[in-house]
Amino acid sequence: MKIELDFIKFYFEICDVSMEPNQNPADILESLFVIPREVPKTILRNLLELIYDVKVAGSENIPESGGALIISNHTDYLDIPVQGAFADRKIVYLGKYELFHPQEEIMAILNHKNSPFQYPPLSLTKPVIEILLNSLGSVVKKNLINWGSMPIIRNAAKESEMDKRAAMEYYEKLETYMVDLMKEGELLSIYPEGSRSETGELQPFRAMAAKLAIRAGVPIIPSGIVGATNMSKPKAFLTGDAFKTKIRYQIGKPIQPSEFPTGPEKKAAKELTEMLENRVRELMKEAESIL
């Protein structure tokens, strides 16, 4: 182990990477596979521009630093990469837990009572496979977090073993976590509709985004996207509709906390939600006019 640790220290010295004295060697090796955010961002942006006709306006309205909340209508899976790849600063997204632990589904199959890996000779290879899968899962998780994603349990009361009380406690902690992220200076993205619009039409906003911004005391950056609806589906590629389709994304001026409605939080959040919904609707119309 000492030889292994000395080698890792040497490797980090020549790579000019710092290492804490008490770090686990496995964690150190895994960190070597963490890819800087600019790499996937550049690849993704070039890929989007190669397939689609993407235009983004108003990027200057995103503050260079400081906590903030950016919101948008949600029409397709493309909305997230368009928003993230064309923004100058890192945007934090909340992703479902399973994305950060891809090895767990494979591990469940591996450990199933009817799995051939439960019996010799394959059972002898299982410990090694488990180590490799856990290492791979850890690398995926670290990269996603480094690129701006944070894991959450979606629909906790329905898709997990939580009872309703535990689910409510989880959501309360999740809201506090998001507020703290923005207070610490992160730019958080939320889609207030709560789900994708299959038609591209704006759906009613939920009040959570407004509530979080009020609690965090940070500006809200409204934005609107058009043209992406159903353009990530296989049918769009098979028919050729996806190629060079116009996707337009308009980012508006931040709404400062001083402009938020005052009064009890619930009432203020409701009024602010209406304001945000109207603003995003306007930005969608502005996006359509981008050449």
N, C-alpha and C positions, 0 to 999 in steps of 0.2 A: 504493500500500500504506500510506503514511504517513497519508493521509486516512482510509482504512478503519480503521486502528488507532486514530487519534485519535477517530473516531466511536464505536468500541467502548468506549474508555476513558470517554468522556462518558456513554454508555448505562449503563455499570456504576456510574458516580458517581451518576446520578439514581436508579438502582435500588438504591443502597447495597450493591453487590456488589464485593468486593475482587478484584484481578487481579494476578497475578505479572508482573513486567516482561518476562520471557523467554517467556511463554506464546504458543503459536500462536494467531493470530486465529480460525482455524476451530474449535479446541478451546474457545475462549472462547464463541463463538456457540453451539456445541453444548451448553455447560453451561447456557445460558439455558433449555433445554428439559428440564432435570432437574426432575422434579416431587417436591416434599417427600413423604416417606413417609406422612404423616398423610392426604394426599389420597386415594390409592388404598386405604389401610387403611379409612378411613371409608366410602368408596363400597362396598368389598367387604363390610364388615360389614353395612351397610344392605341390600345385595342378598341376602346370606345370610339375614338375618332376614325379608326380604320373601318369599323362596321357601320356606324351611324353618323349622321350630320349633327354634331352636338355644338351648341352655342350657349355660353353662360355669360350673363351680364350682372353687374352689381357686386362683384367679388370684393370691391373696395369697401363695401359696407360691413364686412366681417372685421371686427377689431383685431389688431395684431396680437393682443394679449388680454388677459383678464377673463373672468368667468362670464359665460353668456349661454343662452339657449337659442338654438336655431331650429325653426319649425318649417314644415312644408306639407303640402298635400301629398298623398301617397297613391301612386297609380300603378307601380310595377316594381319588381325587384331592382330594376335599373336605377330607380330614384336614389338609392344609397350610394352606389359607385359613382354616379354622376356628381352628386353632392360632395362626396369625399375626395374624389380624384382631382376635382377642379378648385378645391379650396387650398389656400396657401398654408393654413395652419391645421394641425391635427384636430379632427372632430371625434368625439367619443360616442360610440353607438352601443346600445344594449342588445346583446345577442342571446339567443336561447342557449341554455346550459349545454345541450348536446353538441353544439358546434365546438365547444372548448374541450370536450372529452370524447373524441371520435372512437377511441379505443374501447370504450365501455360496451358498445353493442357487439363488437367482435369478441370481447372477453366473455360476454354472456353466452355466446354460441360455443365458445371454446370450453366453458365450464358446465355446459348443459349435461344433464345426466346421461343423455344418449349420444353425446359427442364421442367420436372415435379417439379423441385426445384423453379420454378418461381411462383408456386401456393401453397396455404396452403393445408395440414399442413407442407409439406416438406420445404416450403419457410422459416419457422421459424427456421429450423436447418441450413440453408445456412450460416449465419454469423459464426457459430461455425466451420462448415466444412472448410470455407475459412481460418479461423485463423489456423486451424490444417494443412491445405495444405501448407500455406505460411511458417509455422514453419518448416514443413518437407522439403520443398524446400530450405529453408535457411540452414538447417543442411546438406543437400546433397551438396550444394554449398561450405560451409565452409570446409567440409571434402575433397572434390575434390581439392580445392585450397591448403589445408594443405598437401595433398599427392603429389602436384606438378603440378596440372592442372590449366590452365588459360583460361577463356572463350573468344571466338572470334565469329564474324559473318562470316561464310563462304559464298562465292559467294554472297557478299553483294548486288551487282547490280541486281542479278536475284532472290534471295530468300528473299528479304526484300522490304520494301517500299521506300528504298533509290533511288534517281535518280542517274545517272552516275557520276555527279560531287560530290555528297555526298559520293558515294561509293569510288571514288578515294581519297577523303579527309580521309575517314575512313582507307583505306589501308595504306596511308602515315603515319597516326597516329599509326597504328598497327606496321608498320616497326620500327618507332621510339620507340615504347613501347618495342619491342623485343630487340632492340639495348640497351636500357636503362637497361633491365633485365640483360643482359650479363655484362654490365659495372658495375652493382651493385654486380657482383660476382656469378650470377646464371648460372647453366649448362642447356642450352636450347637444345631441340631436334627438328630437322627438317628433313623431308624426301624430298630431292630435286627433286624426280621424280614428286611430286605433287599429285600422286594418286597411288593406289595399282596396281601392275602388276599381271594380271590374269594368266600369264604363268610362272612367276618367273624369266623371262628374264629381264635384266636391261633396263629400259626405259631412254630416254634422260633426263638429268638434267636441271632444270630451274636455273636461275642465282641468285635467291633471297637469298639462303643460303650464297653463296660467298659474295654477296653484303652486307649482314648484318654483317658477320664476319669482312669484311674490315672496315665497318663503326664503329664497336665496338672495333676493334683492339684486338680481342681475338683469341686464337688458335682454330683450327678446328680438331675434333677427328673423322676421317673416320672409318666406320665399315661396315661389310657385313654379311647378314644372308641368310642361305639356308635351305631348307627342310620344311619351314612353309607354303608354298603356298597351299591355300584351306584347310588347316588342322583345321580351326576353323568352317568350314561349317558343317551343320547337316549330310550331305551325308558322310563326313569322319568318323563320329561316327557310323552311321548306317551300314556302310560297314566294320567298324573296322580298317580302314586305319590310323586313327588318333592315335590309341593306340601304344605307344612306337616308333612312327615314329621318325627318327633322325632329330633334329633341331640343327643346328650349327651356332654359332654367334661369329665372329672374330672382335675384336676391335683393330684398328691400332694405331700407334704412332701419337701424335698430330702434325699437321702442324702449325708451329709458324707464327705469323704475319710477322716476318722478312723474311719468305720464300714466302710470297705472291707476285704475280706479281705487278710491279709498273706501274705508269702512270694514265691516266684518269680512274675514277671509273668504268665506263661502260666497257672499254676495259680490265681492270684488273679483273673485276668480270667474264667476259667471259672466260679469260684464266684460272682463278682459278677454274671455274666450270668444264672445261675440265680436269684439273688436278685431281679434286675430283672424277669425274666420272671414270677416269682410276684407281684411287686408290681404290675405292669401288669395282670395277670389280676384281681387284687383291685380295682384301680381301675376296670376295665371293669364289674365287678359293681356297684360304687358308682355309676358313671355311669348305669346302668339305673334306679337309684332316684331320680334327680333329677327333680323334678316340672316 
